[in-house]
Amino acid sequence: MFTVRKVVDDLYWVGGNDHRLELFENIHPIPKGVSYNSYVLLDEKTAVFDTVDWSVAREYLDNIKGVLDGRDLDYLVINHMEPDHAASIEEVLLRYPEAIVVSTERSFMMMSQFGFHIDLEKRLEVKEGDSLSLGKHNLVFVEAPMVHWPEAMVTFDATNGVLFSADAFGSFGALDGKLFADEVNFDRDWIDDARRYYTNIVGKYGPFVQDLLGKAATIDIKVICPLHGPIWREDLGYFLEKYDRWSKYVPEEKGVMIVYASMYGNTEQAAQALASKLCERGMTNVEVFDVSNTHVSYLISEAFRLSHIVLASVTYNLNIYPVMYNFLHEMKLLSVQNRTVGILENGSWAPTSGGLMEEFIDEELKLVDVLGEQVSISSSLKDTDDSDLDRMADALIESIEKTEI
Ligand code: FEO
């Protein structure tokens, strides 16, 4: 038994869905699962594009066998060597020992590092602009370093306009029968997971994504086949625009995310009071997060979406609350920039978190402004803090009005 879907003439999706994995890369929660996409192209010669994670290898091998229907496999194209896509290389080659593996020099080097054995005579090393004819279909290879690893490439089928885009244009979320972005309500049900996938997996490498988008603009792409999530065959501009924005670190929307670190609810109360004041002033695109119970991957995703961020942190061990510090550190690692940040601190005898958060932002983050109007509360919110919160809300509104999206 095999479970495949036709993508376009001659091309079939043969991947698998994983609902058992809790943490992608053992760090990012994936409550909706994930898909590992692989594709089989049937021509005078046959080709498989990338493999799958070990967890779905058994059904995957059945899928390949079903589509090949007795034919041999001529080429195994590896666009991306990360084990969630390359773990099953040897399993494929055991069954199709005549297949030639097509990939970049760096990818073959990394296969050796990971212990994947490919005989030298079975390797076809390609570089930018090289092409390979399968008969009717002509494949062109395009290097895509750091999207998401240095060895990555994408493959363009110049015959039908299909781009095998590796990690680019992927998303968290299992497909569960659907295959195309136009078969789901992507903007309602998928965009948050797509953003969280992009920002946490590739977000650091915006300039490299911009390079790839520049190359993509020179070819006539009709279908995008990523390694995770739905395939794009309609309204490609929607997703290309998101990628352009994310990789330039330009916010999608005017709005405020308020992230609070609160031990006994007092800093939380201040965060909620500020949220109310923003909504009273007409800015209702406000999201409030407890940093202690929101996985940082969701916070990073929101930081890429919205134009303004408020960090409200209790002082802890004379420092920034550790989980808030972790969020700041992740913002640095993932190159969050072009944002305006408001700072609210709380402390009972020596409040230091506000000054330390400002120092971190000034020294470690690029192109992030700190609002002058800051709030410092002593243990609990009091009537006397109201005017400071009003000033911060006014300053945020003023800054949002000046922001160009
Ligand atoms: Fe889905 Fe970078 O691997």
Boltz pocket constraint, residues with backbone or C-beta under 6 A from the ligand:
constraints:
  - pocket:
      binder: B
      contacts: [[A, 80], [A, 82], [A, 84], [A, 85], [A, 148], [A, 149], [A, 167], [A, 227], [A, 228]]
      max_distance: 6.0
